[in-house]
Amino acid sequence: MNFIFLGPPGAGKGTLAFEVAKSASIPHISTGDIFRQAIRDKTELGLKVKAIIDSGALVSDEITTALVAERLKADDCKNGFILDGFPRTIPQAEALAQLVTIDKAINFDISDEEVIKRLSGRRTCTSCGKVYNIVSMPPKQENCCDACGAALITRDDDKPESIKKRLEAYRNQTAPVIDFYRNAHIICDIDARPPSGQILDEFKKLFSI
């Protein structure tokens, strides 16, 4: 099946996408990964993306869609795929509809309050980069990395005020996209509050994976 995963930062869509991709033997495709690969490969589009990112500007719908279209031509997409982080806008959704048929758009339903609680609990190692969560996956010793012993910090984008801004931007940008797929009758709302293992089990039953 061809899936789109929609959800705010902290909803757990990346975790579920990884597990579903592994179980269903289909690729988990994120625009961030596509951008990084194109830049590494120094393709024509990759060089354009690098110049845009280096300038601090946003990659246009046209270039983003072109990179996604290129990725979807790969052999590993023949039996399906999971798109994570695309489409983000109506023009992207309309362009995607001209490229492939989307079977289901999965909307990870979760409140802003729950997202803030999850993300503000994240702590990152200053040395090796390992990520913890003081609620769901705390280090053995407070503010100390289990792997290398270095100090843990709260990144600026994991602070409540930053999370609120990211959520506001997501809601404003993506709400029309959710409506787009709801009007197409392919949206599937999933409660993103339970533990990831429980959500995965329910997802597998729902789509016979």
C-alpha positions as CSV (number, residue, x, y, z in Angstrom):
1,M,0.0,0.0,0.0
2,N,1.0,3.6,-0.5
3,F,0.8,5.5,2.7
4,I,1.2,9.1,3.8
5,F,1.9,9.8,7.5
6,L,0.7,13.1,8.8
7,G,1.2,14.4,12.3
8,P,2.9,17.1,14.4
9,P,6.4,16.7,15.7
10,G,6.4,14.4,18.7
11,A,3.4,12.4,17.5
12,G,5.5,9.3,17.0
13,K,4.9,8.9,13.2
14,G,8.6,8.4,12.5
15,T,8.8,5.6,15.0
16,L,5.7,3.9,13.6
17,A,6.9,4.4,10.0
18,F,10.2,2.7,10.7
19,E,8.5,-0.4,12.2
20,V,5.8,-0.6,9.5
21,A,8.3,-0.2,6.8
22,K,10.3,-3.1,8.3
23,S,7.3,-5.3,8.7
24,A,5.8,-4.6,5.3
25,S,9.1,-4.5,3.4
26,I,8.4,-1.1,2.0
27,P,10.5,2.1,2.2
28,H,10.0,4.8,4.7
29,I,10.6,8.0,2.8
30,S,11.1,11.4,4.4
31,T,11.8,14.6,2.6
32,G,14.7,15.3,4.9
33,D,16.4,12.0,3.9
34,I,15.7,12.8,0.2
35,F,17.3,16.2,0.6
36,R,20.4,14.8,2.3
37,Q,20.9,12.0,-0.2
38,A,20.5,14.4,-3.2
39,I,23.1,16.7,-1.6
40,R,25.5,13.8,-1.0
41,D,25.0,12.5,-4.5
42,K,25.6,16.0,-5.9
43,T,22.7,15.6,-8.4
44,E,21.4,18.7,-10.2
45,L,18.5,19.0,-7.9
46,G,20.7,18.2,-4.9
47,L,23.0,21.1,-5.7
48,K,20.0,23.4,-6.0
49,V,18.7,22.2,-2.6
50,K,22.1,22.8,-1.0
51,A,22.3,26.3,-2.3
52,I,18.7,27.1,-1.0
53,I,19.3,25.5,2.4
54,D,22.7,27.3,2.8
55,S,21.0,30.6,2.1
56,G,18.5,30.0,4.8
57,A,15.5,29.9,2.5
58,L,12.8,27.1,2.2
59,V,13.0,24.6,-0.6
60,S,10.1,25.3,-3.0
61,D,7.1,23.0,-3.6
62,E,8.3,22.5,-7.2
63,I,11.8,21.2,-6.3
64,T,10.6,19.2,-3.3
65,T,8.0,17.5,-5.5
66,A,10.5,16.8,-8.2
67,L,12.8,15.1,-5.7
68,V,10.0,13.0,-4.3
69,A,8.9,12.0,-7.8
70,E,12.4,10.9,-8.5
71,R,12.6,8.8,-5.3
72,L,9.2,7.1,-6.0
73,K,10.5,5.8,-9.3
74,A,13.0,3.5,-7.4
75,D,12.4,-0.2,-7.5
76,D,11.9,-0.5,-3.8
77,C,8.7,1.5,-4.1
78,K,6.9,-0.9,-6.5
79,N,5.1,-2.7,-3.6
80,G,4.3,0.5,-1.7
81,F,5.9,3.2,0.5
82,I,5.4,5.5,3.4
83,L,5.8,9.2,2.8
84,D,6.7,11.0,6.0
85,G,6.8,14.9,5.9
86,F,5.3,15.1,2.4
87,P,3.0,16.6,1.3
88,R,3.1,19.7,3.6
89,T,1.0,22.0,1.3
90,I,-2.0,21.8,-1.0
91,P,0.2,22.3,-4.1
92,Q,2.4,19.4,-3.0
93,A,-0.7,17.2,-2.4
94,E,-2.1,18.1,-5.8
95,A,1.2,17.4,-7.6
96,L,1.5,14.1,-5.7
97,A,-1.9,13.0,-6.9
98,Q,-0.7,13.4,-10.5
99,L,2.2,11.1,-9.8
100,V,0.8,8.1,-7.8
101,T,-2.3,6.8,-6.1
102,I,-2.3,7.2,-2.4
103,D,-4.2,4.4,-0.6
104,K,-4.3,5.9,2.9
105,A,-3.3,9.1,4.6
106,I,-2.7,8.4,8.3
107,N,-3.4,11.3,10.6
108,F,-1.7,11.0,14.0
109,D,-4.2,12.6,16.3
110,I,-2.7,14.1,19.4
111,S,-3.2,17.3,21.5
112,D,-0.6,20.1,21.6
113,E,-0.4,19.6,25.4
114,E,0.6,15.9,25.0
115,V,3.2,16.8,22.4
116,I,4.7,19.5,24.6
117,K,4.8,17.1,27.5
118,R,6.6,14.5,25.3
119,L,9.1,16.8,23.6
120,S,10.0,19.0,26.6
121,G,11.0,15.8,28.4
122,R,13.7,15.0,25.8
123,R,17.4,15.3,26.8
124,T,20.3,15.0,24.4
125,C,23.9,14.0,25.2
126,T,26.3,16.8,24.6
127,S,29.0,14.4,23.4
128,C,27.5,11.4,21.6
129,G,24.1,12.8,20.7
130,K,22.1,10.0,22.3
131,V,18.5,11.0,23.1
132,Y,16.6,10.2,26.3
133,N,13.3,11.2,27.7
134,I,12.9,11.8,31.4
135,V,9.4,10.3,31.4
136,S,9.5,7.4,29.0
137,M,13.3,6.6,28.7
138,P,15.3,8.3,31.5
139,P,19.0,7.8,31.9
140,K,20.2,5.6,34.8
141,Q,21.8,8.7,36.4
142,E,20.0,12.1,36.2
143,N,21.4,14.4,33.5
144,C,24.2,11.9,32.7
145,C,24.5,9.8,29.5
146,D,24.5,6.1,30.0
147,A,26.7,5.5,26.9
148,C,29.5,8.0,27.5
149,G,28.9,9.7,30.8
150,A,28.7,13.2,29.3
151,A,26.1,15.8,30.4
152,L,22.6,15.9,29.0
153,I,20.9,19.1,27.9
154,T,17.5,20.3,26.7
155,R,17.9,21.5,23.1
156,D,16.5,24.9,22.3
157,D,13.9,23.4,19.9
158,D,12.7,21.0,22.8
159,K,11.9,23.9,25.1
160,P,8.1,24.6,25.5
161,E,8.1,28.0,23.9
162,S,9.9,26.6,20.8
163,I,7.6,23.6,20.6
164,K,4.5,25.8,20.7
165,K,5.8,27.8,17.7
166,R,6.6,24.6,15.8
167,L,3.1,23.2,16.6
168,E,1.4,26.4,15.5
169,A,3.3,26.4,12.2
170,Y,2.4,22.7,11.7
171,R,-1.3,23.2,12.4
172,N,-1.5,26.2,10.1
173,Q,0.3,24.5,7.3
174,T,-1.0,21.0,7.4
175,A,-4.6,21.4,8.5
176,P,-5.6,22.1,4.8
177,V,-3.7,19.0,3.7
178,I,-5.6,16.8,6.2
179,D,-8.8,18.3,4.9
180,F,-7.7,17.6,1.3
181,Y,-7.3,13.9,2.1
182,R,-10.4,13.8,4.2
183,N,-12.4,15.1,1.3
184,A,-10.8,12.4,-0.9
185,H,-12.1,9.8,1.7
186,I,-8.7,8.3,2.3
187,I,-7.9,9.7,5.7
188,C,-7.5,7.4,8.7
189,D,-7.3,9.0,12.1
190,I,-5.1,7.2,14.6
191,D,-4.9,8.0,18.4
192,A,-1.2,8.8,18.9
193,R,-1.4,8.9,22.7
194,P,-0.8,5.1,23.5
195,P,2.7,3.5,23.6
196,S,4.2,3.0,20.2
197,G,4.0,-0.8,20.5
198,Q,0.3,-0.7,21.0
199,I,-0.2,1.7,18.1
200,L,1.9,-0.6,15.9
201,D,-0.2,-3.7,16.8
202,E,-3.4,-1.8,16.0
203,F,-2.0,-0.5,12.7
204,K,-1.0,-4.0,11.6
205,K,-4.4,-5.4,12.3
206,L,-6.1,-2.5,10.6
207,F,-4.1,-3.0,7.3
208,S,-3.4,-6.7,7.6
209,I,0.4,-6.3,7.7
